[in-house]
């Protein structure tokens, strides 16, 4: 593609050639033809060096919290035998991260490389594709421009906001406390209960080497070792409950779920995550955060089917955490029946809107629904926290003393 300068040069050469033909000057005709041909010769020169550039992208971190500064580094190798002219780089970004990053290099020496950097500050959770990278290459006289596309893409994961909740691993959570309590499993002789894959922090002395040799994966014996307590976290993603994705209430619910889930994981609990339209799925701490990073609102209207699926995952030694809007009477009874099959239970009820911002009649209706839910759940053995979207869960959690929620580890 000719640049603006290339178009001017071609027009000037064509005009000189036409004038020379009119006045019959053969020498001027040759000169005009040569000038008009310059942009095409420059395009051939630039195209010959098309595959002599290589680009690599490095990010300071691929998983960050909202508001964290991320540095993106682009390393460009010039594999040709000549110094490049001006290079214009464009790294495409999602609209939510701003305009595409555009950078200029004045020239890269032969068989050498240069590095350019730019920064991103993502403000909302999500998965953000970075790239592809394109480079506009021109000839030494900037008469033409050829765009080179590099297909390499990277992904930036912006996790939900995680609040620092107070907790220790010494609180009671049913029969055992994550990895901090031992559960003696029934066995006879040299038999063991079961095996599972190695997880970071496990005692390497519990490795079952015959299984390692057979499968090629690190396997842990679960005979005398601690069996992790389970925590099932249900996030009500219905649009009719907490609104659409990225609304204040919806994001507060996602943040609350992430904060409590990470607290439980640090206490040694194995995590399972369920939403209004997905069944419970066991996840590692990293997978748990990744799932919440990408969670979206659901068009499901009724809470009943989701709660029915949870009953099959219930267990007296399993902790149940429900993050939802204050339920209506029909949903409340279903939630209480579902929770009856679990051990410790916690409900974090997020107001769909700040009550103070609502008209008096609607404010009273919303607060009355939350009060009725709190009372019914408390009578059924639940711990309940009611949180407006603008409040910090950390303040409500850490200040609760009458009593502190059973899940504060």
N, C-alpha and C positions, 0 to 999 in steps of 0.2 A: 504494500500500500504506500503510495507516495506521500511524503510529508508536504506541508505548505511550501517549504523551500523548494522541494522537488517539483511541485506544480509550476512555480514561478520560473525555475530554470528551464523546464520543458517548454513553457510558453515563450520564453525569450529565445530559445534555440529555434523553435518553429518559426517565430516571427523573422529571425535573421535569415533562416533558410529561404523563406518566401520572398523576402526583400531581395536577397542575392539572386534568386531566379528572375525577378523582375528586371534587375539592372544588368543581368548577365555576367555576374562575377562568380567564376567557378571556385576561386579560393575561399570567398566568403560563404559559398554554399556548403563547402566541406566543413568549415568551422561551425556553421549553424546546425548542420546535421549532427556533428559531434556533440555540441552542447545539448541538443534535444535528446540525444541517446544517453547522456550521463545518468539520468534517474533510473533508466532500465539497467545500465551496467552496475549501478549502485545496488539495485535490488538483487541482481545475480550474486554480487559480492556478499551481501548480507545473508542471502539464503544459503550460501555455501557454509557459513558458520553456524547454521541453525542448530545442529546437534552437538555443538562443541561447548555448550553451557550445561552445567548441572547445578541443581538447587536442593538444599536441605533445610528443613524447618525444625527448630527446637523451641519448645515452650518451657518456661520456668517451672510450671506445674500444670498437670492435666486435670486435677480435681481440686477445686477451690470453693471457698464460701463466698456468698455475694459480697460485693464491695472490695474484693481482694485484687490487688494489682498483679497482672500477669504480663510477663515480658516474652515477646515472640522474637526469635532470632532467625534471620534468614542468611544462610551461608551460600554464596554463589562461587562456583569454580569455573574458571576460564580454561578450557582444555585445548584451545587453539594456539597457534604459534604467533598470533598478533594481538596487540592490546585492543581491547574493545573500546568503542566510543561510548557515548552516553547510553545508560540503560535505565529504563523506567519500569519499576516493579509495581505490581498491583496484586495484593493478597485479598481475596474476596472474603467478606465477613457477613454473617446474618444481619438483617436490618436492626435487630434488637441490640447489636453490639456497635452500631454506628456504620459510617461509610467504609468502603474498602480502603485498606491501608495502601498508600502510594508513596514510594520511596525512589530516590534517584541516586545512581552511582556514576561518577564522572568517567570511569574507565578502569578496567581490571587488566593488569599486566598478563602477558602470556604465561600459561601454566601456573597461574596464581589464583588466589581466592580472596574475597572480601566479605565482610559481614555487616549487615544492617539490622537494626532493631526497631521495634515499635511496641507500645504497651496497650493493654486492654484492661478495663475495669468493669466487669459484668455486674449488673445490679440485680438480676433476677435468676432464680434457679432454672436449670434446663440443660439440654445437650446442644452444644453449639458447634457446627462443622466449621473448621477453619480451612480455607482454600477453595478451589485450586489457585495456584500462583501463576501469574502470567508475567512475561518479560517482553517489553517492546525493544527490539534490537534495531539499530540504525547503522548506516555506513559512516565512515569518518567525516563526510561532509553533510550528514543529516539530510540527505535527499530522499530517502525512503525509510520506511519503518515496517518491520516484520514482527508479528506477535508470536511468541513461543509460549505454549501452555504446558505446565507441569501438573500432572494428574494427582500428585501426592496430596492427600488430605489428612488432617488431624481433627480430633474431637476434644473439645473443652467441656468438662462436666462441672457445672456450678450446682453444688449441693444446696439443700434447704438451709435456712438459718438454724443453727443448733445453739440452744441456750444452755448455759452451764448450771445444771441442777445439782443441788447438794445431795450427796449420798455416800454411804459406805457399804462394804460387802458384808457387814455383820447383822443386817436386819433380817427378820424372818420372812421367808418366802415359801412357806409350805415345808415339805419334808427335807429339802436341801437348798443350798444357795449357790446356784451356778457351779463354778469350778471350785468354790471355796469350801464346800461340804462333801464328804465322802458318802456314797450310798452303797452299802454292801449288797451285792446282787447274789441271788441264790445260785450256787454252783456245787458240783461234786467233784472230788478228786482234783485232777489237773485241768478239768474243763473250764472254759471261760464263757461269759455271757454272750458277747458279740464283739465285732470289730467295727471300726470306723476309720475314715481317712484322717491323717495327721493334720492338726491345726496349730497355727503358731502359738507357742506357749506350752504345748503339751510336754509331758515328761518323756524324754527320749528313751528312758529305760523301759517304757511300756510298749516299745515297738515290737510287733510280731513279725520276726524276720522271715519265717517260711512264707507268709503272705506277701511280704515285700519282694522276695525272690520270685514268687509266682506271678504277681501282678505288675511289678515294677513301680508300685506306688507305696508311699509310707502309710502303714496301717497301725493303729493303736489298739491294744487289748483293752476291753472294758470289763474286767473282772473285779479288780480291787480299786481301779481308778474311779475318779468321780464321774458320775453321770450327770450331764448338764441338765439343769431345770429348764423348762420351756417357757417362753413368753410369746403369746399370740397377740399381735397388735392389729386391730381393725380400724381402718380409716374410711369414714363415710365420705365418699367422693361424689355423692349425688348432687347434681346441679340445683335441685330443689331444696337441698339442705343448707349448703354453705356457698352456693353461687358457682360461678364459672372459674376456670383456671386463671390464676393471677389476680383474682379479686382478693381484697384484704382478708376476709374471713377464711377463704379457702387456703391461702398461703399461711395463715396463722395455724390452721389445723395441720398442714403438712409439716410446718416447723415444730409443732408440739409433738407430733408422731416421731419425727426424727430425734428430737431431744430426749424423749423418754426411751426410745429404742436404743439409742447409743448408751444411755445410762444403764439399761438392762444388759446390754452386751458387755460393757466394761465390768459389770458385776458377775459375768460368767454365764449368762443365760443364752441359750440358743433361741434365735429369733424366727418367727413366722409372720408374714405380712399378708393381710387380706384387705380387699377393698369392696366397694359395693357391687362390682361386676367381675371380681376375680376371687377364686378360692384361696385358702391359706397356702402359702409357699414358703418352705424353709430357705433361709438366706444367711449368708455370712454378713458380718458388719458392713463390709464394702458393698456387697450386693444389695443389702438393705438400703443403703444410702443411694445407690444407683437407681433402684426402683422408685424411691421417693423423688429423685431428681426428675424423672420422666413422667410422673403420675399426672393424669389429666382428669377433668371432671367427667362424670358419667351421666348419661341420659336416663339411667334407671330411676324409676319413680318410687317403688316400694322397697322398704328395708327388709321385708320378710324373707325373700329367697336368700339373701346374703347371710342373714342370721341362721337360717336353717342349715346352710353349708358349714357354719362355724360349730354347730353342735356335734358334728362327727369328729371334730378335732379337739373336743373338750377333754379335760382330765383333771382329777382332783389335785395333782401336783403341778398343774400348768397355770401360769398367770395370764390374765386376760386384761388387755387395755383397749378401751374403745374411745376413739376421738371422733366426735360427731357434734352436730347442732343439737340443742335441747330437743329431745324427741317428743312427739305428740303422744297422746294416751295409748293409741293402738300400737305404736312402735315401742313404747316404754314397756308394755307387758311382754312383748316378744323378746326385748333385750334382757329383761329380768329372767325369763325362762332359759335363755341361752346361757346367761352367766351362772346359772345354778349348777352347771356341770363343771365349772372351773374352780380353782382355789382362790387366791387373792384376785380381786377385781378392782379396776380403776376406770372411771369415766371422766374424760376431759371434755366438757361441753363448751363449745365455742359459739358465742352469739353470732348470728348471721350479719348483724350490724351493731354498732355501739348503741346501747339503749338511750344514752343521752342525746343522740342525734335524731331520735325518732319522735313523732308526735306523741303526746301524753297517753292517748288511748292505746296506740300500738306498743308503746314502751311498757305499759302495764301488762298487756297481753303477753309479750315476750318474756318479761321477768317472772310473770306468774307461771308460765310454762316451764321455765328453768327451775323455779322453786319447787314445783310439784315433782319434777323429775329428780331433783336432788333428794327430796324427802323420800320418795318411793325407792330409789336406788340405795340410799343409806340404810333404810329399814331392811333391805335385802342383802346387806353385807358388803355393799360397794363403798369405796372411797370416791368422792366426787369433787372435782374442781370445775368451777364455772369461770370462763375467761372471756372478756370482751376482746374483739380483734385488735384494739389499740394497746391492750395491756401486755405486760411481759409475763409469760408463764413462770419464769424464774422467780419473780417476786411473789406470786401466789403460791408456788410450790414451796419455796424456802421459808415463807412466813407462816405456813400452816403448822399449828401446834396443837390442835384440838380434835383429834390427834393428827400428827403428820401422816400423809397418805402412806398406806402400807407398802407402796412401790418405791418410796424414796430410799434408794440404796446408798 
